[in-house]
Structures are given as structure tokens and as C-alpha cells.
Amino acid sequence: MSKTAPKLKFTGKVKELMCLDSHITILDNKVALIENCKQIIECNDVLARVNTSDFTVEIWGNNLFLNSFSNNNVEVRGVIDTISLTSRSKKERN
């Protein structure tokens, strides 16, 4: 029996090699760092919504604010209750 390596789509491999995938780091319920953020949609006291290349990220909580936005990274601070991801269609990505 020969084992074959799993096949990756070309676009997936390119994103991986160019570090275009988004990463979310959660520190306790106080900080969420979103790397490779493409757009800030909205941010108010209870909701922060941002777009990455593939997802819309919603962060719900209290006293939320954006602490920094640099090099396509966003740091959301406050009391975080929930974080949800919604896949973006190809039409929305462009």
C-alpha cells in the first residue's frame, strides 16, 4: 500500500505560503487580536465587526473598543461575551 499526500487546492497553498490566512488570538475574555484583517465594518460599545479575506468576524460584549489597527491587525478590547465567524461569499470578497 502506498500512502499519498493530501491534495491542497492551489489557492489554498498560495494563501498558506504568503501568510494570507487570518488568525484570531483570544486572551481571556478581555482581548481578541485578529490578524490579516481586511476591513473594519463597525465598532460600538457592544459589537465589533470586521472582515478578513474569508470571514466576517463578530465580537459581542460590553465596553468594546479597538485598541489598535496596524499592519492589517486589529485588537479588540473590552469584556468579550461571544465571537462568531460567518463565511463570506466569493462575490463579497472582491
Backbone as XML, in Angstrom:
<?xml version="1.0"?>
<chain id="A" units="angstrom">
  <residue number="1" name="MET">
    <atom name="N" x="0.832" y="-1.184" z="0.000"/>
    <atom name="CA" x="0.000" y="0.000" z="0.000"/>
    <atom name="C" x="0.873" y="1.242" z="0.000"/>
  </residue>
  <residue number="2" name="SER">
    <atom name="N" x="0.535" y="2.153" z="-0.843"/>
    <atom name="CA" x="1.265" y="3.412" z="-0.856"/>
    <atom name="C" x="0.361" y="4.518" z="-0.329"/>
  </residue>
  <residue number="3" name="LYS">
    <atom name="N" x="0.934" y="5.360" z="0.461"/>
    <atom name="CA" x="0.185" y="6.493" z="1.002"/>
    <atom name="C" x="0.449" y="7.703" z="0.130"/>
  </residue>
  <residue number="4" name="THR">
    <atom name="N" x="-0.591" y="8.438" z="-0.142"/>
    <atom name="CA" x="-0.429" y="9.661" z="-0.916"/>
    <atom name="C" x="-0.694" y="10.852" z="-0.012"/>
  </residue>
  <residue number="5" name="ALA">
    <atom name="N" x="0.031" y="11.906" z="-0.287"/>
    <atom name="CA" x="-0.146" y="13.133" z="0.499"/>
    <atom name="C" x="-1.490" y="13.754" z="0.155"/>
  </residue>
  <residue number="6" name="PRO">
    <atom name="N" x="-2.144" y="14.383" z="1.122"/>
    <atom name="CA" x="-3.411" y="15.044" z="0.825"/>
    <atom name="C" x="-3.193" y="16.163" z="-0.186"/>
  </residue>
  <residue number="7" name="LYS">
    <atom name="N" x="-4.134" y="16.291" z="-1.108"/>
    <atom name="CA" x="-4.039" y="17.317" z="-2.135"/>
    <atom name="C" x="-4.640" y="18.616" z="-1.613"/>
  </residue>
  <residue number="8" name="LEU">
    <atom name="N" x="-3.917" y="19.702" z="-1.841"/>
    <atom name="CA" x="-4.398" y="21.028" z="-1.465"/>
    <atom name="C" x="-4.742" y="21.789" z="-2.729"/>
  </residue>
  <residue number="9" name="LYS">
    <atom name="N" x="-5.769" y="22.593" z="-2.648"/>
    <atom name="CA" x="-6.078" y="23.459" z="-3.770"/>
    <atom name="C" x="-4.943" y="24.459" z="-3.941"/>
  </residue>
  <residue number="10" name="PHE">
    <atom name="N" x="-4.703" y="24.848" z="-5.182"/>
    <atom name="CA" x="-3.629" y="25.786" z="-5.469"/>
    <atom name="C" x="-3.801" y="27.092" z="-4.699"/>
  </residue>
  <residue number="11" name="THR">
    <atom name="N" x="-5.033" y="27.632" z="-4.682"/>
    <atom name="CA" x="-5.257" y="28.901" z="-3.982"/>
    <atom name="C" x="-5.009" y="28.763" z="-2.489"/>
  </residue>
  <residue number="12" name="GLY">
    <atom name="N" x="-5.366" y="27.619" z="-1.935"/>
    <atom name="CA" x="-5.120" y="27.386" z="-0.514"/>
    <atom name="C" x="-3.639" y="27.340" z="-0.202"/>
  </residue>
  <residue number="13" name="LYS">
    <atom name="N" x="-2.870" y="26.723" z="-1.072"/>
    <atom name="CA" x="-1.425" y="26.626" z="-0.861"/>
    <atom name="C" x="-0.767" y="28.001" z="-0.989"/>
  </residue>
  <residue number="14" name="VAL">
    <atom name="N" x="-1.211" y="28.789" z="-1.978"/>
    <atom name="CA" x="-0.663" y="30.135" z="-2.153"/>
    <atom name="C" x="-0.944" y="30.977" z="-0.914"/>
  </residue>
  <residue number="15" name="LYS">
    <atom name="N" x="-2.193" y="30.935" z="-0.399"/>
    <atom name="CA" x="-2.535" y="31.693" z="0.803"/>
    <atom name="C" x="-1.661" y="31.273" z="1.972"/>
  </residue>
  <residue number="16" name="GLU">
    <atom name="N" x="-1.422" y="29.971" z="2.079"/>
    <atom name="CA" x="-0.602" y="29.465" z="3.181"/>
    <atom name="C" x="0.833" y="29.967" z="3.061"/>
  </residue>
  <residue number="17" name="LEU">
    <atom name="N" x="1.399" y="29.905" z="1.860"/>
    <atom name="CA" x="2.784" y="30.316" z="1.657"/>
    <atom name="C" x="2.976" y="31.822" z="1.823"/>
  </residue>
  <residue number="18" name="MET">
    <atom name="N" x="1.979" y="32.605" z="1.448"/>
    <atom name="CA" x="2.094" y="34.066" z="1.541"/>
    <atom name="C" x="1.579" y="34.597" z="2.877"/>
  </residue>
  <residue number="19" name="CYS">
    <atom name="N" x="1.213" y="33.736" z="3.795"/>
    <atom name="CA" x="0.715" y="34.123" z="5.122"/>
    <atom name="C" x="-0.504" y="35.027" z="5.009"/>
  </residue>
  <residue number="20" name="LEU">
    <atom name="N" x="-1.450" y="34.682" z="4.139"/>
    <atom name="CA" x="-2.656" y="35.478" z="3.966"/>
    <atom name="C" x="-3.825" y="34.952" z="4.785"/>
  </residue>
  <residue number="21" name="ASP">
    <atom name="N" x="-3.656" y="33.812" z="5.424"/>
    <atom name="CA" x="-4.713" y="33.295" z="6.283"/>
    <atom name="C" x="-4.861" y="34.206" z="7.492"/>
  </residue>
  <residue number="22" name="SER">
    <atom name="N" x="-6.076" y="34.302" z="7.979"/>
    <atom name="CA" x="-6.333" y="35.117" z="9.158"/>
    <atom name="C" x="-6.221" y="34.259" z="10.411"/>
  </residue>
  <residue number="23" name="HIS">
    <atom name="N" x="-5.789" y="34.890" z="11.483"/>
    <atom name="CA" x="-5.656" y="34.219" z="12.775"/>
    <atom name="C" x="-6.325" y="35.073" z="13.835"/>
  </residue>
  <residue number="24" name="ILE">
    <atom name="N" x="-6.988" y="34.409" z="14.775"/>
    <atom name="CA" x="-7.605" y="35.114" z="15.897"/>
    <atom name="C" x="-6.992" y="34.579" z="17.181"/>
  </residue>
  <residue number="25" name="THR">
    <atom name="N" x="-6.458" y="35.479" z="17.968"/>
    <atom name="CA" x="-5.889" y="35.121" z="19.259"/>
    <atom name="C" x="-6.784" y="35.719" z="20.331"/>
  </residue>
  <residue number="26" name="ILE">
    <atom name="N" x="-7.238" y="34.881" z="21.256"/>
    <atom name="CA" x="-8.125" y="35.328" z="22.327"/>
    <atom name="C" x="-7.372" y="35.224" z="23.642"/>
  </residue>
  <residue number="27" name="LEU">
    <atom name="N" x="-7.278" y="36.345" z="24.355"/>
    <atom name="CA" x="-6.624" y="36.370" z="25.651"/>
    <atom name="C" x="-7.691" y="36.595" z="26.709"/>
  </residue>
  <residue number="28" name="ASP">
    <atom name="N" x="-7.996" y="35.514" z="27.446"/>
    <atom name="CA" x="-9.044" y="35.563" z="28.452"/>
    <atom name="C" x="-10.324" y="36.050" z="27.783"/>
  </residue>
  <residue number="29" name="ASN">
    <atom name="N" x="-11.135" y="36.836" z="28.448"/>
    <atom name="CA" x="-12.319" y="37.407" z="27.789"/>
    <atom name="C" x="-12.154" y="38.918" z="27.663"/>
  </residue>
  <residue number="30" name="LYS">
    <atom name="N" x="-10.911" y="39.359" z="27.606"/>
    <atom name="CA" x="-10.628" y="40.800" z="27.581"/>
    <atom name="C" x="-10.069" y="41.295" z="26.248"/>
  </residue>
  <residue number="31" name="VAL">
    <atom name="N" x="-9.376" y="40.449" z="25.496"/>
    <atom name="CA" x="-8.692" y="40.882" z="24.273"/>
    <atom name="C" x="-8.856" y="39.832" z="23.183"/>
  </residue>
  <residue number="32" name="ALA">
    <atom name="N" x="-9.139" y="40.300" z="21.971"/>
    <atom name="CA" x="-9.124" y="39.445" z="20.786"/>
    <atom name="C" x="-8.280" y="40.150" z="19.734"/>
  </residue>
  <residue number="33" name="LEU">
    <atom name="N" x="-7.251" y="39.485" z="19.247"/>
    <atom name="CA" x="-6.378" y="40.027" z="18.218"/>
    <atom name="C" x="-6.681" y="39.299" z="16.921"/>
  </residue>
  <residue number="34" name="ILE">
    <atom name="N" x="-7.076" y="40.054" z="15.887"/>
    <atom name="CA" x="-7.413" y="39.484" z="14.593"/>
    <atom name="C" x="-6.321" y="39.896" z="13.614"/>
  </residue>
  <residue number="35" name="GLU">
    <atom name="N" x="-5.591" y="38.908" z="13.099"/>
    <atom name="CA" x="-4.506" y="39.172" z="12.163"/>
    <atom name="C" x="-5.011" y="39.035" z="10.731"/>
  </residue>
  <residue number="36" name="ASN">
    <atom name="N" x="-4.458" y="39.824" z="9.833"/>
    <atom name="CA" x="-4.839" y="39.876" z="8.417"/>
    <atom name="C" x="-6.279" y="40.319" z="8.240"/>
  </residue>
  <residue number="37" name="CYS">
    <atom name="N" x="-6.652" y="41.343" z="8.963"/>
    <atom name="CA" x="-7.969" y="41.953" z="8.840"/>
    <atom name="C" x="-7.991" y="42.814" z="7.581"/>
  </residue>
  <residue number="38" name="LYS">
    <atom name="N" x="-9.074" y="42.724" z="6.822"/>
    <atom name="CA" x="-9.184" y="43.493" z="5.581"/>
    <atom name="C" x="-9.976" y="44.785" z="5.758"/>
  </residue>
  <residue number="39" name="GLN">
    <atom name="N" x="-10.984" y="44.777" z="6.634"/>
    <atom name="CA" x="-11.851" y="45.947" z="6.758"/>
    <atom name="C" x="-12.547" y="45.946" z="8.113"/>
  </residue>
  <residue number="40" name="ILE">
    <atom name="N" x="-12.635" y="47.118" z="8.720"/>
    <atom name="CA" x="-13.440" y="47.287" z="9.926"/>
    <atom name="C" x="-14.828" y="47.712" z="9.464"/>
  </residue>
  <residue number="41" name="ILE">
    <atom name="N" x="-15.826" y="46.913" z="9.773"/>
    <atom name="CA" x="-17.196" y="47.201" z="9.354"/>
    <atom name="C" x="-17.844" y="48.168" z="10.346"/>
  </residue>
  <residue number="42" name="GLU">
    <atom name="N" x="-17.789" y="47.819" z="11.630"/>
    <atom name="CA" x="-18.346" y="48.689" z="12.665"/>
    <atom name="C" x="-17.765" y="48.328" z="14.016"/>
  </residue>
  <residue number="43" name="CYS">
    <atom name="N" x="-17.801" y="49.299" z="14.903"/>
    <atom name="CA" x="-17.396" y="49.049" z="16.282"/>
    <atom name="C" x="-18.148" y="50.023" z="17.174"/>
  </residue>
  <residue number="44" name="ASN">
    <atom name="N" x="-18.851" y="49.473" z="18.128"/>
    <atom name="CA" x="-19.506" y="50.298" z="19.132"/>
    <atom name="C" x="-19.327" y="49.621" z="20.483"/>
  </residue>
  <residue number="45" name="ASP">
    <atom name="N" x="-20.055" y="50.041" z="21.469"/>
    <atom name="CA" x="-19.886" y="49.559" z="22.841"/>
    <atom name="C" x="-20.154" y="48.064" z="22.992"/>
  </residue>
  <residue number="46" name="VAL">
    <atom name="N" x="-21.028" y="47.490" z="22.155"/>
    <atom name="CA" x="-21.418" y="46.085" z="22.330"/>
    <atom name="C" x="-21.055" y="45.182" z="21.153"/>
  </residue>
  <residue number="47" name="LEU">
    <atom name="N" x="-20.644" y="45.754" z="20.000"/>
    <atom name="CA" x="-20.367" y="44.943" z="18.810"/>
    <atom name="C" x="-19.168" y="45.488" z="18.049"/>
  </residue>
  <residue number="48" name="ALA">
    <atom name="N" x="-18.253" y="44.580" z="17.710"/>
    <atom name="CA" x="-17.157" y="44.896" z="16.787"/>
    <atom name="C" x="-17.267" y="43.899" z="15.642"/>
  </residue>
  <residue number="49" name="ARG">
    <atom name="N" x="-17.315" y="44.412" z="14.418"/>
    <atom name="CA" x="-17.458" y="43.545" z="13.239"/>
    <atom name="C" x="-16.374" y="43.907" z="12.234"/>
  </residue>
  <residue number="50" name="VAL">
    <atom name="N" x="-15.591" y="42.902" z="11.812"/>
    <atom name="CA" x="-14.514" y="43.110" z="10.844"/>
    <atom name="C" x="-14.554" y="42.018" z="9.776"/>
  </residue>
  <residue number="51" name="ASN">
    <atom name="N" x="-13.993" y="42.342" z="8.622"/>
    <atom name="CA" x="-13.869" y="41.364" z="7.545"/>
    <atom name="C" x="-12.427" y="40.906" z="7.436"/>
  </residue>
  <residue number="52" name="THR">
    <atom name="N" x="-12.263" y="39.601" z="7.257"/>
    <atom name="CA" x="-10.982" y="39.043" z="6.858"/>
    <atom name="C" x="-11.164" y="38.620" z="5.404"/>
  </residue>
  <residue number="53" name="SER">
    <atom name="N" x="-10.195" y="37.975" z="4.823"/>
    <atom name="CA" x="-10.342" y="37.594" z="3.422"/>
    <atom name="C" x="-11.458" y="36.573" z="3.217"/>
  </residue>
  <residue number="54" name="ASP">
    <atom name="N" x="-11.733" y="35.725" z="4.187"/>
    <atom name="CA" x="-12.728" y="34.665" z="4.013"/>
    <atom name="C" x="-13.939" y="34.762" z="4.935"/>
  </residue>
  <residue number="55" name="PHE">
    <atom name="N" x="-13.835" y="35.520" z="6.022"/>
    <atom name="CA" x="-14.892" y="35.522" z="7.030"/>
    <atom name="C" x="-15.245" y="36.936" z="7.488"/>
  </residue>
  <residue number="56" name="THR">
    <atom name="N" x="-16.461" y="37.076" z="8.000"/>
    <atom name="CA" x="-16.842" y="38.239" z="8.786"/>
    <atom name="C" x="-16.792" y="37.792" z="10.243"/>
  </residue>
  <residue number="57" name="VAL">
    <atom name="N" x="-16.055" y="38.527" z="11.056"/>
    <atom name="CA" x="-15.885" y="38.198" z="12.468"/>
    <atom name="C" x="-16.723" y="39.177" z="13.277"/>
  </residue>
  <residue number="58" name="GLU">
    <atom name="N" x="-17.623" y="38.648" z="14.106"/>
    <atom name="CA" x="-18.436" y="39.476" z="15.007"/>
    <atom name="C" x="-18.027" y="39.181" z="16.435"/>
  </residue>
  <residue number="59" name="ILE">
    <atom name="N" x="-17.741" y="40.231" z="17.169"/>
    <atom name="CA" x="-17.392" y="40.106" z="18.584"/>
    <atom name="C" x="-18.432" y="40.890" z="19.375"/>
  </residue>
  <residue number="60" name="TRP">
    <atom name="N" x="-19.145" y="40.189" z="20.243"/>
    <atom name="CA" x="-20.183" y="40.800" z="21.086"/>
    <atom name="C" x="-19.675" y="40.857" z="22.516"/>
  </residue>
  <residue number="61" name="GLY">
    <atom name="N" x="-20.020" y="41.935" z="23.212"/>
    <atom name="CA" x="-19.609" y="42.072" z="24.604"/>
    <atom name="C" x="-20.036" y="43.408" z="25.171"/>
  </residue>
  <residue number="62" name="ASN">
    <atom name="N" x="-19.261" y="43.906" z="26.113"/>
    <atom name="CA" x="-19.523" y="45.190" z="26.771"/>
    <atom name="C" x="-18.252" y="46.025" z="26.771"/>
  </residue>
  <residue number="63" name="ASN">
    <atom name="N" x="-18.439" y="47.339" z="26.660"/>
    <atom name="CA" x="-17.311" y="48.278" z="26.681"/>
    <atom name="C" x="-16.234" y="47.931" z="25.640"/>
  </residue>
  <residue number="64" name="LEU">
    <atom name="N" x="-16.671" y="47.507" z="24.459"/>
    <atom name="CA" x="-15.720" y="47.125" z="23.412"/>
    <atom name="C" x="-15.143" y="48.366" z="22.733"/>
  </residue>
  <residue number="65" name="PHE">
    <atom name="N" x="-13.878" y="48.278" z="22.385"/>
    <atom name="CA" x="-13.232" y="49.332" z="21.600"/>
    <atom name="C" x="-12.041" y="48.730" z="20.865"/>
  </residue>
  <residue number="66" name="LEU">
    <atom name="N" x="-11.638" y="49.388" z="19.781"/>
    <atom name="CA" x="-10.469" y="48.963" z="19.026"/>
    <atom name="C" x="-9.259" y="49.655" z="19.617"/>
  </residue>
  <residue number="67" name="ASN">
    <atom name="N" x="-8.327" y="48.862" z="20.078"/>
    <atom name="CA" x="-7.136" y="49.430" z="20.693"/>
    <atom name="C" x="-6.099" y="49.801" z="19.643"/>
  </residue>
  <residue number="68" name="SER">
    <atom name="N" x="-6.015" y="49.026" z="18.577"/>
    <atom name="CA" x="-5.053" y="49.359" z="17.535"/>
    <atom name="C" x="-5.486" y="48.736" z="16.215"/>
  </residue>
  <residue number="69" name="PHE">
    <atom name="N" x="-5.067" y="49.382" z="15.139"/>
    <atom name="CA" x="-5.260" y="48.851" z="13.801"/>
    <atom name="C" x="-4.010" y="49.204" z="13.015"/>
  </residue>
  <residue number="70" name="SER">
    <atom name="N" x="-3.103" y="48.236" z="12.919"/>
    <atom name="CA" x="-1.860" y="48.478" z="12.193"/>
    <atom name="C" x="-1.422" y="47.197" z="11.505"/>
  </residue>
  <residue number="71" name="ASN">
    <atom name="N" x="-0.816" y="47.344" z="10.351"/>
    <atom name="CA" x="-0.338" y="46.189" z="9.585"/>
    <atom name="C" x="-1.412" y="45.124" z="9.419"/>
  </residue>
  <residue number="72" name="ASN">
    <atom name="N" x="-2.654" y="45.563" z="9.177"/>
    <atom name="CA" x="-3.800" y="44.674" z="8.976"/>
    <atom name="C" x="-4.139" y="43.832" z="10.203"/>
  </residue>
  <residue number="73" name="ASN">
    <atom name="N" x="-3.739" y="44.280" z="11.371"/>
    <atom name="CA" x="-4.096" y="43.609" z="12.620"/>
    <atom name="C" x="-5.014" y="44.517" z="13.428"/>
  </residue>
  <residue number="74" name="VAL">
    <atom name="N" x="-6.035" y="43.919" z="14.035"/>
    <atom name="CA" x="-6.975" y="44.669" z="14.865"/>
    <atom name="C" x="-7.002" y="44.038" z="16.249"/>
  </residue>
  <residue number="75" name="GLU">
    <atom name="N" x="-6.914" y="44.883" z="17.266"/>
    <atom name="CA" x="-7.024" y="44.416" z="18.645"/>
    <atom name="C" x="-8.313" y="44.965" z="19.229"/>
  </residue>
  <residue number="76" name="VAL">
    <atom name="N" x="-9.215" y="44.066" z="19.607"/>
    <atom name="CA" x="-10.484" y="44.447" z="20.221"/>
    <atom name="C" x="-10.367" y="44.196" z="21.716"/>
  </residue>
  <residue number="77" name="ARG">
    <atom name="N" x="-10.667" y="45.222" z="22.502"/>
    <atom name="CA" x="-10.597" y="45.112" z="23.969"/>
    <atom name="C" x="-11.956" y="45.403" z="24.574"/>
  </residue>
  <residue number="78" name="GLY">
    <atom name="N" x="-12.173" y="44.883" z="25.742"/>
    <atom name="CA" x="-13.415" y="45.054" z="26.477"/>
    <atom name="C" x="-13.763" y="43.744" z="27.164"/>
  </residue>
  <residue number="79" name="VAL">
    <atom name="N" x="-15.023" y="43.574" z="27.515"/>
    <atom name="CA" x="-15.491" y="42.316" z="28.094"/>
    <atom name="C" x="-16.172" y="41.545" z="26.967"/>
  </residue>
  <residue number="80" name="ILE">
    <atom name="N" x="-15.512" y="40.493" z="26.494"/>
    <atom name="CA" x="-15.999" y="39.738" z="25.338"/>
    <atom name="C" x="-16.915" y="38.614" z="25.799"/>
  </residue>
  <residue number="81" name="ASP">
    <atom name="N" x="-18.121" y="38.579" z="25.205"/>
    <atom name="CA" x="-19.078" y="37.513" z="25.508"/>
    <atom name="C" x="-19.035" y="36.410" z="24.460"/>
  </residue>
  <residue number="82" name="THR">
    <atom name="N" x="-19.131" y="36.781" z="23.178"/>
    <atom name="CA" x="-19.141" y="35.781" z="22.107"/>
    <atom name="C" x="-18.347" y="36.290" z="20.906"/>
  </residue>
  <residue number="83" name="ILE">
    <atom name="N" x="-17.810" y="35.333" z="20.168"/>
    <atom name="CA" x="-17.145" y="35.607" z="18.900"/>
    <atom name="C" x="-17.732" y="34.645" z="17.880"/>
  </residue>
  <residue number="84" name="SER">
    <atom name="N" x="-18.177" y="35.182" z="16.745"/>
    <atom name="CA" x="-18.736" y="34.309" z="15.709"/>
    <atom name="C" x="-18.099" y="34.613" z="14.361"/>
  </residue>
  <residue number="85" name="LEU">
    <atom name="N" x="-18.003" y="33.571" z="13.532"/>
    <atom name="CA" x="-17.456" y="33.675" z="12.191"/>
    <atom name="C" x="-18.545" y="33.344" z="11.190"/>
  </residue>
  <residue number="86" name="THR">
    <atom name="N" x="-18.666" y="34.166" z="10.153"/>
    <atom name="CA" x="-19.592" y="33.889" z="9.061"/>
    <atom name="C" x="-18.782" y="33.890" z="7.778"/>
  </residue>
  <residue number="87" name="SER">
    <atom name="N" x="-18.882" y="32.806" z="7.034"/>
    <atom name="CA" x="-18.139" y="32.694" z="5.782"/>
    <atom name="C" x="-18.652" y="33.721" z="4.781"/>
  </residue>
  <residue number="88" name="ARG">
    <atom name="N" x="-17.723" y="34.378" z="4.095"/>
    <atom name="CA" x="-18.083" y="35.373" z="3.088"/>
    <atom name="C" x="-18.102" y="34.710" z="1.716"/>
  </residue>
  <residue number="89" name="SER">
    <atom name="N" x="-19.078" y="35.069" z="0.893"/>
    <atom name="CA" x="-19.161" y="34.516" z="-0.450"/>
    <atom name="C" x="-18.047" y="35.103" z="-1.305"/>
  </residue>
  <residue number="90" name="LYS">
    <atom name="N" x="-17.750" y="34.453" z="-2.419"/>
    <atom name="CA" x="-16.697" y="34.949" z="-3.314"/>
    <atom name="C" x="-17.044" y="36.340" z="-3.826"/>
  </residue>
  <residue number="91" name="LYS">
    <atom name="N" x="-18.313" y="36.623" z="-4.036"/>
    <atom name="CA" x="-18.733" y="37.930" z="-4.515"/>
    <atom name="C" x="-18.421" y="39.006" z="-3.486"/>
  </residue>
  <residue number="92" name="GLU">
    <atom name="N" x="-18.625" y="38.705" z="-2.192"/>
    <atom name="CA" x="-18.366" y="39.661" z="-1.116"/>
    <atom name="C" x="-16.860" y="39.909" z="-0.936"/>
  </residue>
  <residue number="93" name="ARG">
    <atom name="N" x="-16.046" y="38.918" z="-1.270"/>
    <atom name="CA" x="-14.607" y="39.020" z="-1.052"/>
    <atom name="C" x="-13.950" y="40.019" z="-1.992"/>
  </residue>
  <residue number="94" name="ASN">
    <atom name="N" x="-14.524" y="40.246" z="-3.140"/>
    <atom name="CA" x="-13.906" y="41.143" z="-4.132"/>
    <atom name="C" x="-14.246" y="42.567" z="-3.898"/>
  </residue>
</chain>
